[in-house]
Amino acid sequence: MKAVMTSKGQITIPVEIRERLGLEPGQVLDFDEEAAYLKATKVFDSGRMDAALGRFRTQLKGKSSSALLDETRGAVALPPAAKPKRRG
């Protein structure tokens, strides 16, 4: 896939790539200046996450991710670990 850079240094990311990576208008990308190639990653918006979690902050405080998942989806019973087979 190819893209042409404008005189202002702008490029259009092809729609197939935007859809696959979940890029949306206004998405902030971070470019790695140390890479030997063009490398960009999506920037995690902690402010947006805080806004989404804001009303639950007191309920979430001090709980592990496993405990939160159990609360939202119910406890999951994991199958017993398989015993290694003997060779010989």
C-alpha positions in Angstrom: 0.0 0.0 0.0 1.3 3.4 -0.8 0.6 7.0 0.3 2.0 10.3 -0.9 3.3 12.9 1.5 2.2 16.5 0.8 4.5 19.5 0.9 3.3 20.1 4.5 4.5 16.6 5.5 0.9 15.2 5.7 -0.1 11.7 4.6 -3.4 9.9 4.4 -3.3 6.5 6.1 -5.2 4.1 3.9 -8.7 3.1 5.1 -7.7 -0.6 5.4 -5.0 0.2 7.8 -7.1 2.7 9.8 -9.8 0.1 10.2 -7.5 -2.7 11.1 -5.7 -0.6 13.8 -8.9 1.0 15.0 -7.7 4.5 14.2 -10.4 7.3 14.4 -10.3 11.0 13.5 -8.5 12.9 16.2 -6.5 9.9 17.2 -3.0 10.9 18.5 -0.1 9.0 17.1 3.4 8.9 18.6 6.3 8.6 16.2 9.5 6.7 17.2 12.4 8.9 16.2 14.9 6.2 17.0 13.4 3.6 14.6 15.1 3.0 11.2 11.7 3.1 9.6 8.5 5.0 10.0 6.9 3.7 13.2 3.9 5.2 14.9 1.8 3.9 17.8 -1.5 5.0 19.1 -1.2 7.2 22.3 -3.2 5.9 25.2 -5.6 8.6 26.4 -5.5 8.3 30.2 -7.8 11.3 30.5 -10.5 9.6 28.4 -10.1 6.5 30.6 -10.4 8.5 33.8 -13.5 10.2 32.5 -15.1 6.8 31.7 -14.1 5.3 35.1 -14.8 8.5 37.0 -18.2 7.5 38.6 -16.8 4.1 39.5 -13.6 5.3 41.1 -14.6 4.6 44.7 -16.0 1.1 43.7 -12.8 0.2 41.9 -10.3 1.4 44.4 -8.0 -1.3 45.8 -9.4 -4.2 43.6 -7.3 -6.4 41.4 -8.2 -6.8 37.7 -9.2 -10.4 38.4 -11.6 -9.3 41.1 -13.1 -6.7 38.8 -13.5 -9.2 36.0 -15.2 -11.7 38.4 -17.6 -8.9 39.4 -18.6 -8.0 35.9 -18.7 -11.4 34.2 -18.9 -13.8 37.1 -16.2 -16.1 38.4 -14.7 -18.4 35.7 -13.8 -22.0 36.6 -10.6 -22.9 35.0 -10.0 -26.5 33.9 -7.5 -28.5 35.9 -3.9 -28.3 34.7 -2.9 -31.2 32.4 -0.3 -33.6 33.8 2.8 -33.9 31.6 2.9 -37.1 29.6 5.8 -39.5 30.3 8.1 -40.4 27.4 9.8 -43.7 27.3 
